[in-house]
Amino acid sequence: MIITTTEFIPDKKIVKVLGLVKGNTVRARHIGKDILAALKNIVGGEIREYTKLLAEAREQALDRMIKNAEELGANAIIGVRFGTSYVMQNAAEIMAYGTAVIIE
């Protein structure tokens, strides 16, 4: 499966557009990680706990988007984007979306 943020793939021909595919996950912060983040905020630097949480959420959203595309019979996804939104206090949604296509 080829996944790209561009609208085309060099040296490949799009023979069929299958439509929108997406994957999402909603993640909540953990009180223990919030305490560590608050301490890190005092001294400065990267908040690794949140970096890891968001990286895992992006990967899960990507995996779900890929599964959606495979179910449609796609062998590539073009125009991939990420979006995020707050669902409630301390919880956010990460969404990956793009266009499923068949290339040759």
N, C-alpha and C positions, 0 to 999 in steps of 0.2 A: 504494500500500500504506500503510494507516494502522497505525502502531505506537504502542502506549500501555502504560504501566505499570498503568493502571486496569483494572478488570474489566468495564467497559462503555465505550461511546463515546456521549457525549451526542447526542441527535437521530438516532441510528442504531439500527436493529434488527438483532440477531444472528439470522440465519435458519438458520444451520447451524454447529455446532462440529465442526471437522475433527480436532482433537486437538493433542497436544504437538508443537511444533517446536523445534529447537535448532540451534545452531551453536557450534563451538568452535575454538580454536587453542592450541597449546602453544608457548611462547616461552622461549628461553634467553637468559640475560644474556651480554653480550660483554665479554671481558677488558679491552678498551680503555675501555669505558664504566664498568666496575667501578673502574678506576684513577681516572677523572674523578670518579666518585661518592665514592670514598674521600677525595679532596682536598676536594670540596665539603662532605663531612661534617665536616671539620676547621673550615672557615670558616663553615658554616651556609648555609641557603638552599635553594631548590628544586633538585632534581636533575633537570634538564631532559631528560637522556638517558633516564631511566627513565619520566618523564612521557610522553615521546613514544612509547616502546616500549609502554607500557600503553594509550595512546590508540589506537595502530595495532592492537593486539591486540583491543581492544573493537570497533573498527570491522570487523575481519575476522570476528569471531564474529557480529556483527549481520548482516553481509552473508550469511554462510552460513545463518543462521537464516531470513532473508528468502527465500533461494533455496529452502530446505526448504518454506516456506509456499507459495511460488509453485508448486512442484511438486505440491502438494496441491490447488491451485486457490483458495487463500485470497485475500481482498482486504484482510485486516486481521489483526493479531496483538495480542491483549490479554494483560494480566498479565505483561508482559515483566520479566524479572529477569536479573541477572548473578550468576555464581558464579565463584569462583576456588579452585584447589587446587594444592598443590605436587606435581609429578610425580616430581621428583628434585632433588637439590641444584642450585641455579642454574637451574631450569626450572619454569615454572608454566603451568597451563591456565586460560584464560579461557573461560567458557561463557555464552552468551546463550540464554534459553529463554522460551517463552510458549505461548499457546494460539492456534492458527490458527483463524480463523472467516471466515464469509462474512456480510457485512453489506449492508443495503440502505438 
